[in-house]
Amino acid sequence: MKTQPSKVVAIVPAAGIGSRMQADIPKQYLPLGEQCILAHTLDVLLNHDKIDQVVVALNPEDQTFPSLAQATHPKLTTVVGGKERADSVLAGLKIADSGSWALVHDAARPCLKPSDIDKLLASRLDNPQGAILAMPVRDTMKRANTQGKIGETVCRESLWHALTPQLFPAELLASYLDKALQNGVNITDEASAMEWGGVQPALVIGRADNIKVTHPDDLALAELFLARR
Ligand code: C5P
């Protein structure tokens, strides 16, 4: 008997308001070339042949999403997000099929390349408990003291930037996210919930142009990366 390959469900938390962008509209809807940030992000995920379903977690007040061309794509489903990013991811995980893999990706990373998704998906063979895209730290790292001056230099050896997508067995991730939230753990990415549960996710080197649009300056850079495609 042939075993069915596990389903891959992309989960996109897009329920935040992006206050650091100082814009009137949530940052995922800011224009980037011909469409908004979220539309670019969804295009990459929807067009990837190994991603079976894309679940977007939206703010309960969101009235913009239905106007996107991607909103009616047959692979796409929406859920209502929660208070924190982790709550929004958990809402998406609730509708993932049993036995599937959850590929969680920030709405605000529109420059993701399909080749990075392939690399991460391939890492499942050696890492049955999951992995994340990440980049080794290049700069010398400093920890500030309470006066905002340099308190110490932190050794950058073995320090990494955690990127997205982050890929985990959906049920395992849902279980650790849920428990970590109930225990008041500060969850800034999915891997931190897995770590809290005792899992050591693998680090897969990702591309430097997979930036998160966080500050107004990042928009021009993202536009440049997309235009180069
Ligand atoms: O604010 P930050 O850039 O860290 O948000 C990361 C991602 O999490 C964004 O895509 C944002 O829309 C999402 N988010 C969410 N639900 C929240 C807060 C943030 O889906 N309650």
Residues whose N, C-alpha, C, O or C-beta is under 5 A from the ligand:
A	BS01	C5P	P13 A14 A15 G16 A57 G81 G82 K83 E84 R85 S88 D106 A107 A108
